[in-house]
Amino acid sequence: MSALYESGPNGLMVFLVLTVLLGGAAAWSTGRAIAETWKPYWQLVWYVLLLAAAVRFIHFGLFEEPLLAPGNYLVSLSVLAVCAAVGHRVTRMRQLAYQYGWEKQNG
C-alpha cells in the first residue's frame, strides 16, 4: 500500500476509518439520494469526484497526509465510487421491484 498510497504512521487505520467507513457511508448516501430522485447515473460521477476531494482534504487537515498526491486521490476515488455505485444500484433495484412488482415472470 505504500507504493501507491502515501500516509503517516497510522496510515492503514486512518484510511480504513476516514475513507472506507466515513467516506463510504457518505458515498452510499449520495448514491441512494441520486437513485431516490430518479436522476441519471452520470450525475453520481460529479458528486463522487467532489466527495473524494473532501475526504482527501480531511486526511490532509487532520492527519497531515499529502493533499495533492494523485495516487491517494485515485485510491480514495475508487473506494468511494464503488460504495456510491452499490448504494445507487441497491436503491434503484428496490424502487423497480416496488414499482413493477406486479409484473412477475412466469417460470
C-alpha positions in Angstrom: 0.0 0.0 0.0 2.9 2.3 0.5 3.9 2.3 -3.2 0.5 3.8 -4.3 -0.7 5.4 -1.2 1.4 7.8 0.9 0.5 8.0 4.5 1.7 8.7 8.0 2.5 6.2 10.8 -1.1 5.2 11.3 -1.9 5.2 7.6 -3.9 2.0 7.4 -6.2 2.7 10.3 -6.7 6.3 9.2 -7.5 5.1 5.7 -10.0 2.5 7.0 -11.8 4.9 9.3 -11.9 8.0 7.1 -12.1 6.7 3.6 -13.7 3.4 3.9 -16.0 3.9 6.9 -17.0 7.6 6.9 -16.4 8.4 3.2 -18.0 5.1 2.2 -21.1 5.9 4.2 -21.3 9.4 2.6 -20.8 7.9 -0.8 -23.5 5.2 -0.2 -25.9 8.0 0.9 -25.0 10.0 -2.2 -25.8 7.0 -4.4 -29.1 6.5 -2.6 -30.0 10.2 -3.0 -29.3 10.2 -6.7 -31.3 7.0 -7.2 -34.3 8.1 -5.0 -34.7 11.3 -7.0 -34.6 9.3 -10.3 -31.7 11.4 -11.6 -29.4 9.8 -14.2 -26.5 7.8 -13.1 -23.9 10.1 -14.7 -24.7 12.8 -12.1 -23.3 10.5 -9.5 -19.8 10.8 -11.0 -19.6 14.5 -10.3 -20.6 14.1 -6.7 -18.2 11.3 -6.1 -15.3 13.4 -7.5 -16.2 16.2 -5.1 -16.6 13.8 -2.2 -13.2 12.2 -2.9 -11.6 15.7 -2.8 -13.3 16.4 0.5 -12.1 13.1 2.0 -8.6 13.9 0.9 -8.8 17.3 2.5 -9.8 15.7 5.8 -6.9 13.4 5.5 -4.7 16.5 5.0 -6.2 18.6 7.6 -6.4 16.1 10.5 -3.5 13.7 9.8 -1.1 15.8 7.7 -1.1 13.4 4.8 -0.2 14.8 1.4 -3.0 16.8 -0.2 -2.1 16.7 -3.8 -1.0 13.1 -4.2 -2.6 11.6 -7.3 -2.2 8.1 -6.0 -4.0 8.8 -2.8 -6.8 10.6 -4.6 -7.3 7.7 -7.1 -7.4 5.1 -4.3 -10.0 7.2 -2.4 -11.9 7.9 -5.5 -12.1 4.2 -6.4 -13.3 3.2 -2.9 -15.9 5.9 -2.9 -17.1 5.2 -6.4 -17.7 1.5 -5.6 -19.7 2.5 -2.4 -21.7 5.0 -4.3 -22.4 2.7 -7.2 -23.6 -0.1 -4.9 -25.8 2.3 -2.9 -27.3 3.6 -6.2 -27.8 0.0 -7.5 -29.5 -1.3 -4.4 -31.8 1.7 -4.1 -32.7 1.6 -7.8 -33.4 -2.2 -7.7 -35.7 -1.6 -4.6 -37.5 1.1 -6.5 -38.0 -1.0 -9.6 -39.2 -4.0 -7.5 -41.7 -1.8 -5.8 -43.0 0.0 -8.9 -43.1 -3.1 -11.2 -43.8 -5.8 -8.6 -47.0 -6.8 -10.4 -45.1 -7.8 -13.4 -43.6 -11.2 -12.4 -42.0 -13.7 -14.7 -43.9 -16.9 -15.1 -41.4 -19.6 -14.8 
